């Protein structure tokens, strides 16, 4: 166990310095806030770089991007998406096939800012235990949203989707969105560690399915250097993905192949032994670790 469980990564800070031990966190926050800013400068300041929201957007009047999960809901609801929606969804799918489907959760989703805050506060308050919900529940949630779309002929989930409500709230006023977002925050704070993103969110489940074929993976080229400090487990939002690759369970290669991995880079930041690195893994072939930012 880390000598200071409340501050995993203390050894990495001592060994590498504060900036190096937070570089992926800084990059993630810059990505999340930067994406939000691109959407907000239009309605807030009249500078229209990106029009739309995370469901559908048009960048510089040239690049369409469509949430493939939204497209799936439209299709089962019997709606006919426009040609640009198909093109935008294809672009997004190809992108996340390259960088990891659940990279969306760590690098783009604004609700992650909220759930990370809840986890930080939960840790500092020493709240332990809580409800037990299987991580497969998010796939049942995903299936339910598609069934509801098929039965109602509408994309009903998007009316209560915290991600969609967050974006609409920033542009048009929070209104009911405050209630939904507060519920997510309190659920993660008091009821269950990483409860929403890690166990219930159908958006993350959908991108996890895309991530099954992703090329960018978390590699462990120095797993023999692991000193069992458990800092990577303390910070990982999907702890179950680490052990097989770290401990070579059933001969597992030194790469995290579980599509639930969010490619967030938390494990890289907190590891003083530099066990983890991003790399490319071609299906059926172990890839090479990629160069990391200095």
Protein Blocks (a to p, Z undefined) as FASTA:
>chain_A
ZZblklghklmmmmnojklmmmmmmmmmmmmmmmmmmmmmmmmnopafbgcdfkbccehh
laccddfklmmmmmmnopacdfklmmmmmmmmmmmmmnopklmmmmmmmklmmmmmmmmm
mmmnopgejddddfklmmmmmmmmmmmmmmnopafklmmgmklmmmmmmmnogklmmmmm
mmmmmmmmmmoghklmmmmmmklmmmmmmmmmpmbdcddfklmmpgolommmmmmmblml
mmmmmnopghiacbdfbfkbgolommmmmmmnlmaccddddehiacddddddZZ
